[in-house]
Amino acid sequence: MTEVIASFEKNSFEEVRISLTNFKGKDLIDLRVYYRPDDGEEMRPTKKGITISLEKFSELKSAILALEKALPKKEM
């Protein structure tokens, strides 16, 4: 089962989804780009993204916090 935790628009055709999922009995974090097909149906996943184990979450969080500190001090 997949539970979408958050999503945001990447551009007018794509969005990024952050999900908790389970594959072969292992809980995973999935960050993936989704697109809307030409037929206008439901968003579909692309190959663009990463899937990591829950054990790697603290490392991901640290990396994002380091990125935040490194970004220019502009309003985003």
C-alpha positions in Angstrom: 0.0 0.0 0.0 1.2 3.5 -0.8 0.4 6.6 1.3 1.1 10.0 -0.3 2.5 12.2 2.5 3.1 15.4 0.5 3.2 16.6 -3.0 4.1 19.8 -4.8 4.0 21.1 -8.4 7.2 20.7 -10.3 5.9 22.5 -13.4 2.6 22.7 -15.2 2.8 19.1 -16.4 4.5 17.3 -13.4 4.4 17.0 -9.6 6.7 15.6 -7.0 5.2 13.1 -4.5 6.7 11.9 -1.3 5.1 8.6 -0.2 5.4 5.8 2.3 5.2 2.5 0.5 5.9 -1.2 1.1 7.7 -3.5 -1.3 8.3 -7.1 -0.6 7.5 -6.5 3.1 10.0 -3.6 3.4 8.8 -0.1 4.4 10.2 2.5 2.1 10.2 6.3 1.4 9.6 7.2 -2.2 10.3 10.6 -3.8 9.1 10.5 -7.3 8.1 12.7 -10.2 4.6 12.1 -11.6 3.2 13.3 -14.9 -0.3 13.7 -16.4 -0.6 11.7 -19.6 -2.1 13.3 -22.8 -5.4 11.5 -22.3 -5.8 13.6 -19.1 -6.2 10.6 -16.9 -4.8 10.1 -13.4 -1.1 11.2 -12.7 1.4 8.4 -13.5 4.9 7.8 -12.0 8.1 8.4 -14.0 11.4 6.7 -13.5 12.7 10.0 -12.1 13.0 9.7 -8.3 14.5 7.7 -5.5 13.3 5.1 -3.1 15.1 4.6 0.2 14.6 2.5 3.4 13.2 4.1 6.5 16.5 3.6 8.1 18.0 6.2 5.7 15.5 8.9 6.6 17.8 10.6 9.2 20.5 10.9 6.6 18.1 12.3 4.0 16.8 14.8 6.6 20.4 15.9 7.5 21.2 16.3 3.8 18.1 18.5 3.2 18.9 20.6 6.3 22.5 21.1 5.0 21.1 22.1 1.6 18.8 24.6 3.3 21.8 26.2 5.1 23.8 26.3 1.8 21.0 28.0 -0.2 21.3 31.7 -0.8 19.5 33.8 1.8 16.7 34.7 -0.6 13.0 34.4 0.0 11.7 31.3 -1.6 
